[in-house]
Amino acid sequence: MIRRIFASRQIALYLSKLFVFRCFAVLAALIFILQTLDMLGESGRILAVKGNGQAELFHYVLLRTPQLTARFLPFAVLLGVLITLSTLNQNSEIISMKAAGISAHQILMPLIASCFVIACVSFVFNDRIVTRATARLDAWQAVDYGHPPPAATSGVNIWVRDGDRLIHVSNVQGYGDKIRLSDITVYHRINKTLVSILSADDGVWTGHGWHLNHVKYFDVAKDSVTEKAVYDINTDLPPERFTLADVKAEEKEVIPLYQAIRSLDAAGRPTDELKAGLLHRFTGAFAVILMPILGSVAGFGLARSGKLFVRIVIGMSLGFAYFVADNFALAMGNLGTYPPLLAACAPFVLFFLIGEAVLVRTEE
């Protein structure tokens, strides 16, 4: 069975090494250029904050690089495929392999196997590193690159409405009964008129209400401020209202995101956008497997026919068309126009069939 999939062990290792080296060389070049351009735009905002310096610039690079890597890895794989196959074509290596009885699919199989390994590593990297870096960077940008707040495990800048009260929380940590709120502001209104403003440094759930610390109470009618060290609010506002108020798919790992979706479903909240984001976490990571199939048109045909450049352009066009269709479908899923499963999986299946059709009709 393995013999039918791979032409030989030597050819498989040779093609895999060529492809992986070119793929990560292109990725490194892309990340270096894009990170440099990004720093030119953001360094002014970072250094404008008093006390920020070289350490904060380096911290921004550490948080931004995982995002750029995850976003442009499929592009790097596509370019790596085109460079590898066009080089093999120019050197007549593909012609030699086909003359030896090796099919086009057997030539591509080492590249597809390498892409599968890259996809698995990319999925773990996105789930464990990119989500955490995104959450920390969003929290830092929310304070305009000032002093970063504690790393939020449930959300930042949460707004919750409870009857006539409008509650804003800057940082939410923990889940369930162990939840902790930071920088709390409660706006109390009666008949759409502001009556009072209560602010507290932090608060914890006691089981039947909220225990607030370092509280300031401003009475609008009396124009007076009252300060208390601690203050208890007996309310039926559960901690789940804060943890489910602002769920972002790109900031949560797969398991916490799945749990948040189940909780939102139980609360009757819309979850199509989060479901599409969860499914796209898988299809987005494994989209690199499509790149050898879509870019295969650049590796076949006679190089001396003068159409090699045209084939490279066609392969690049197919790859970029997939990215456009994928982003469009995901946007339609976020708007609720497409079902989550269709929004996440339809472009992958469609372009897999297109790539296979082109490969079979032209080379097999």
N, C-alpha and C positions, 0 to 999 in steps of 0.2 A: 504494500500500500504506500509506504513512504517512498519507494522507488518510483512509483507512478507520479507522486506529487512533486518530488525533487529529482532533477536529472541526475545529479551525483552530489556527493558530500563536498567535493572540492569546488565545484561550480557554485553550490549554495553558499559556502563560506566566502568565496571570492566576491560574489555579487552582494552579499550582506555587508561585508566590510566596506566595499566601495560606497554603497548606499548610505550606511550609518555615518561614515566619516563625512561625506558631503552634506548630509542632512544637518548634522550638528554644527558643521562649519558655517553653513548658511544661517542657522538659528543664532549662533554666537554673533555673527555680523549684524543680523537684524536687531538683536537685543541691544548691542553696543550703539548702533546708530539711533534707534528709537529712544533709548534711555538718555542719550546725550541731548536729543531734541526736546524731550520731555523736561529734562533738568533746566534747559534754557528758559522754558516757559514758567516753571514752578519755583526756581531758585529765588527769584525776586520776592515772591510772596512769603517764602519760608524765612529768608533773611530779614524781611521787614519787621518781623516780630522781635522785640527786644530780648536779648539773651540767646537767640538762635545763632548757630555758627556751623562749622564744618561737621560736627557730630550730628546735627539735625539733618544736614544734607545727605550724609551717609545713611542715616536712619530712613530717610525717604527712599533712597535707592534700594535698600533692603526690602522695603514694603512694596515698592512699585515693580521691581524686577520679576517676582513670581507672577504678577498679573500679565505683564508683557509676554512672558514665556508661555503661559497657558493660552493666551489669545493668538499668538503668531506661530505656535508649533505646527498647526496644520499647513500654514503657508510655507514654512521651512521644509516640511516633508514633501509638499508638492514640488517646490523648486529642486529639492534633492533628487526626486524621481526624474524630473526633466533633465537635470544635469547628468545624472548617472546613465540614463538610457540613451541620450543623445551622444554622449562620449563613446559608449559601447557601439553605437551605430556607426559613428564616424570611423572607428578603428576596425570595422567589419567583424567585430566579435559576435554580434548577434547573428550575422549572416553565417558565421562558422558554426554557431550552436544550432541554428535551424538546419544547416546542411547535415549535421550529425543526428538529426531526427528529434531534436528537442522542440517541443511545442511552445507557443507563446505563453501559455499559462504556466508551464514549467519554468520558463525564464523569469516570469514575474513572481513566482511563488516564494523565493527567498526574500524578495522585497516585501511581500505581503506578510510573511512570518515575522520579519523585523518590525514592521509597522504594528503588528499585534502586540509584540513586547513593548514597543514604545507607547501604545495606547494604554496598556495596563499600568505602566509606570506613570503615565500622564494622569490617569484617573486617580491614583493614590496621591500624586502630587497636588492635583487640584483640590481633592477632598481634605487633605490634611494640612496643606501649607497655604494654598491660594485663598481659601475661604477665611482663614485666620488673618492673613495679611490684609485682605480686603476689609474685614471688619475693623481692624486697627487703623488702617489708613482712612476709612470713612469717618471714624470717630475723631481722628486727628484733624482732618479737614473740616469737620463740623465746628471746631473751635478756631478755625483759620490758622492752623499750624502753631497754636499757642501751647500751653502746658497740656499734654495729653491726659484725658481723664482715665480712670482705671479701666482696664479692658472689660468691656461689657460682654456678658455671656448671653443676654437675652435681647438687647436692643439699646439704641441711643435716641434721644430726642423723641420720647413717646408722648403722644397726646391722647387723653382718655376723657370722655364725657360721661358724667354721672349725674343725671338729673339736671339741676340748675348749676352744677359745678363743672368747671373745665379744668382738668389737671394736666400739668406738664411735668415730665420727669426727664432729666438730662441723661441719666445712666441707670440701667437695670441690670442687676447681677443675680444669678441663681435662678432656680425654678421652684415652683410649688411653695410650700411653707417656709422654705429657706431663702425666699426672695428678699433682695435689699435694694431700695430705691435711693438715689442720690440726687441732690439739688432739686427739691420738690417745690412746685408753685401751684396753689389751688386758687382759682378765680371763682368766687361765688356771685351768682347773678340772680336777680329776682325781676321777672317781667322784662328781661333783656337789659337790665340796668345793673352795672357793677356795684356790689354792696361791700365786698371785702376781698382782701388778698392775703393768703396765708402762705408763707415760705418756710422751708425747713431744709437743713443740710442733708439729712438722710432719714430713712424710715424703714421699719421692719414689720412684717406681718405677725400678729400675735394669736391668730386663730379666730378672733371675733372682731378685729379692727386693726388699726395701724398705730404703731408707737413711733412718734416723730421726735427728733432731737434738734435743739437749737432753733426754736420756732420764733418767727416774727409774724405778728398779726396786725394788718393795717385795716382800720375801719374808715371807709370812705366818707360816711356821713359825719363822723366826729373828727376826721382828719387827725387820727392819733395812731401811734404804733405801740403795740404791747409785745414784750419779749418774754419767752418762757424757755427754761432749759429743756423740759420735756413736755410732750402733749400727746394725749391719746384720743384717737378718733374712732368711735364705735360706728362702723359702717359695714354694709353688706357688699362693698366693692371687693371682689376676690382678687387675689394676686394674678390669676390667669388673664385678667383684663390687660395687664401691663405686658406680660410676656407674649401675648398674641396680637398686640396692637400694631406692631411694626415688624413683620417677618420678611426678610430679604433672602431669596434663594441663593444668591451669590455669596452670602456671608455665613451660611450654615453648612455643616457637614451633612452627609446623606442621611444618617440615622436621626439626628436632631431635626432635620428638615421634614423627614417622614412623620416624626412624632408631632411636629407642629401642624402639619397638614391634617392629621387625624383629629387633633384638638380643635382646629378651626372648623372642620367638617361637623364635628359634634356640636359646635356652637352655632352652626348654621351660617358661617361666614363663607364668602366666595374664595375658592382655592384653585381655580383653573390656572392662574398664572404661576402659582407655586408648583402645581403638578407638572406643568410644561417645563419649568425650570429643573425639577427633579429628574424627569425623563431625559432632558437635554444634557444633564450631567453625564449620562452614559453615552448617548449618541454623539455628543460633542467630543468626548475623549476618543471614541472609537472611529471618528470620522477620518482619522489618518489612514485607516485600512483602505479607504476608497482611493487615496491618492495614486498608488501604483496602477490601478485600473484606469482612472481618468487620464493619467499622464502617459499611459502605455503607447499612445499613438505616436509619441515622439521617438520611440525606440525602434520602430519597425519601418520597413520600406528602404529603398536604396538611398544611401547618403549622397552618392554621385548624381542622383536624379535632380538635385537642386531644390528639392522640396522639404529638406530637413527643417529649415527655419519655419516654414508654414506648418509643419507637424508640431513643432514646439509651441507655436502660437495657438494651435487648436487644443493641445493638451492643457496649456495654461488657461485658455478660455473655458474649457470644461471645468477645471478646478475652481476658478473664480466664480463661475456660474453656480456651482454648488454652494459656495459661501453666501452668495446673494440670496439664493432660494432658502437656505437654512435660516438666515437672519429674518427674511420676510415671513416665513412660516412661524418662527418663534414670536415675532411681533404680532401676527394675527392671533396666535394662541394667547398672548398677554391681553389682547383686547377682547378675548372671548369669542372671536369669529370662528376659529378652528378649535376642535376638541384637543385637549393636551396631548393625547397619543398621536394624533395626526400631525400636530405642529412639530413634535419632537422627532418623529420617525419617518414621515413622508419624504422629506428631501433625501435622506440616507438611502431609502429603498429605491426611489426614483432614479437617482444618479448611479446607483449600483447597477440597475438594469440598463441604463443608457451606456455606461462604460463597458459592460459585458457585451451588449449588442454591437457596439463599435469594434471591440476586440475580436469577436467571433466572425463578424461579417468581413473584416479586413485581413485578419491574420490566420484564422482557423478554418 
